[in-house]
Amino acid sequence: MRKLAFSLFVLLLLLGAGALFVLKVKRLVPPSKMPPATQVLMDKLGQSDRDLLQALFLVTNRARGTWSTGILTSYGTIVTDAHTAEGARLQDLSVLSSKGEPVALKGFELDRGLDVAFLYPAQKQGGGLELGQGGDFGPGDQVYTWGYSDGFDPPQPLLCMGFVAGFRLAPGESEKGNATRLVLGGPFTTGYGGSPVFRWRDNQMVGLLVMRPVPTGPVAEVVPVQILKERLGAAN
């Protein structure tokens, strides 16, 4: 009987020590800030889509109250729609990962010709998206993207599908040259600006979505991935 009582006493001590250890670890590890809907989404997706979502960032210009999607590239730079960062100072820009973790910036620059903003994290971020090779595609090709749509609070990544509607040549380009913009049709909102665009038939990344403001409402356009890679490579 004494042996049994002693064994129970030792077992209770071990369980108590284990419980104290778990509580201590919980205090050291901050709770997840990921929005519940995003966590459910992550749990339902395959690994490739989860990796993509972990490269998504929510970029907010607090001075103007505007926001858009940002994507961390393998170059270590976060790229987004230039219109969101227009008129902002560094302290005006808030960047959150899809996990709800803030990212400090050491600087940023706008390329108004590309309609792209380049954000430089103060600390190196892991898990950047490898940019694709692009390729031939045109009107009628289906495309999709993951991004932060307007109208959801708290913001959460959502899938959006559309199609290539045509091309737009930048001012000064010859009609015989390569178009530097693809115009998209589909339910894209301003929040999707800065999100990666993929071709549906082979999941190839073809470019970065930007929302060009026009009097009748923003137009969804794609900066081809080849041009984006040239710009990122020159900056690094």
N, C-alpha and C positions, 0 to 999 in steps of 0.2 A: 504494500500500500504506500509506503514511504517513497519507494522508487517511482511509482506512478505519479504521486503528488509532485515529486521533484522534477520528473519529466514534463509534467504540465506547466510547472513554474518556469522551466527553461524555455518551453515553447512560447509561453506568453511573453517572456522577455524578448525573444527573437522577433515575435510579431510586433511588439511595441517599438523595437529598434527599427524594424523595417518601415513602419508607419511614419516614424520621425524622419527617416531618411527621405521618404517620398515627399513629405511636406517641405523639407529643406530644399529639395531639387525644384519643386514647384515655385518656391520663392525666388530661386535663382534664375529660372527660365521664365521670361515674360510671357503672359498669355497671348494667344494668337489674336491679331487684329483683323484677320481676314473676314470680310462680310460673310454671313452665313450662306447667302445664296451663291456666292463664289465658291465656298467650300463644297457645297452640294454639286456644283458644276464640275469642279476638279475631280470629285469622286466618280463622276459618271463618264469621264473622258479617258481616252487612251493616253499612253505615255507621251506620244509625239505632240498631241494637242495640249497636254499639261505643260510640257516644256515650252511651248509657244506662249501659253498664257502667263507663265512665270517670267517671260521676257517683256510682257506688257506693263506699261506704267500709265498712271493717270496724271496728266500735266494740267495744272490750274494757274491761270493768271489772276491773282487776287486783286490786282488793280482794276481789272475790267470785268471780273466775274465770269470769265470764259474758261472753257476747259476742252481738252482733246485727249486723244490716245497718244502715247509715246512708245517706241519700241527700242529696246536695248539691242544694239548690234554687236557682232563679234569684235568690232573695232574698239569697243568699250564706250562708245558714244550713244546717247539716246537721241533719236531723231523724232521729230513731230511736225505738225502743221505750223508754218511760220505765222499764220494769222492769229494763233492763240497767244504767242509770245510777243506779238507786235505791241510796242509801247511799254513793255515791262522792264523793270529793273531786276537785278538778280534776286533781290529779296522779295520781289513780287511773285516769283515762280515757286509753286509747291509741286513736288514730285512724290508720288506714292506708288509703291509696287503693288501688284495684284494681291499680295499678302497683307496689304495695309501698312507696310513699313515705309517711313519717310526716307528720302534720298537727298542728301545735301549736294548742292552744285558748287563748283568752283568758277564756273563761267558758262557763257552761251553766246552763240552768234546766229544771225539770221542770213539766209541766202534768199533774197527776195526774188531773184531770177528763177530759182527752183521752187520757191514757196515752201522751203524747208527750214526748220530751226534745228540747230545742233546744240545739244545740252551736254555739258561735261561734268560727270559726277566727281565729287571731291575725293571719294574712295573708289577703288576698282570694284566693279560689280561682276559677279559670275553669271554664267548662263546666257550670254548674248546670242542673238539669232544669227545664224550663218546665212548670208544673203545668197539667193539663188542665181542662176545664170540667165534668167529671163528666157527669151526665145520668141518665135513667131506666133503671133495671135492677133486677132482683129475683131471687127464687128460680129456680134453673135456669140463670141466665146463667153462662157460663164465664168464668173470669178466670185470669190468669197473673201471675207476678212473677219477677224476677231477684233473688237474694239469696244469703247465705252459709248454706248448710244445716249442721246439726250433723253431726258424724261425719267430717269431712274435714280432714286435716292434711297440708300447710298448707291453710287455708281457701281456697276458690275459689268464684266466682259460679256458681250453677246455676239453670236454669230450673225452675219449679214451676207446675203447673196445678191448678186446683180449680174450685169453683162456689159461687155464693151459695146458702146453705142456709136463710137466714131473716134476721130482724131482731132487734135488742135495743134496747129503750128504756132510756135512762139513768134513774137514780132521779129521781122527780119529774116525768117527762115524761108527758103525756097520751097515751093510746093513739091519739088522733086526730091527734097532732102528727107531725112528721117524725122518723123514727128516726135517731139519731146513730151507730148501729153497724149494720154488716152482718156477720152470722155466716157464715164460710166453711166449706165441707167440702173435704177434700183432704189430701195428705201434707205439710202445712206443719209445720216444726219451729221451736223457739224462735229459731234463728239467722236465720230469715226475718223476725223482728220488725223493723220499721223499713224494710221494702222497699216500693217502689211497686207498686200493684196496677193492672193494666190489664184492660179488658174485651176478650175475645177477638175479638168480631165486628168491632170497628172500631179496636182498639188504643188506645182512649181511656183515659187514666189516670183512675181513679175514686176513688182514695184511698191511704192509707198503712196497711200491715198492722201490727197490734199483737197481741201474744200475751197474753191475759188469763189470769192464773193462777187455776185452780179446783182443788178437791180431786182430781178425776179426771184432771187434766192440763191444760196450757194450751189455751185456745180461740182460734182464729184469728179476729180481727175486723178490720174496715176502718173507719178514720176517714175519712169522706167528704172529697173534695178541697176542696169549697167551704168546709167548716169549717176545714180546715188553712190555706187561703189567707187566710181572715179573720184567723186567729191570727197568721200570718206578717206580713200587712199591718199589723196593729196594732202589732207589735213593731218594724216598720221605719218 
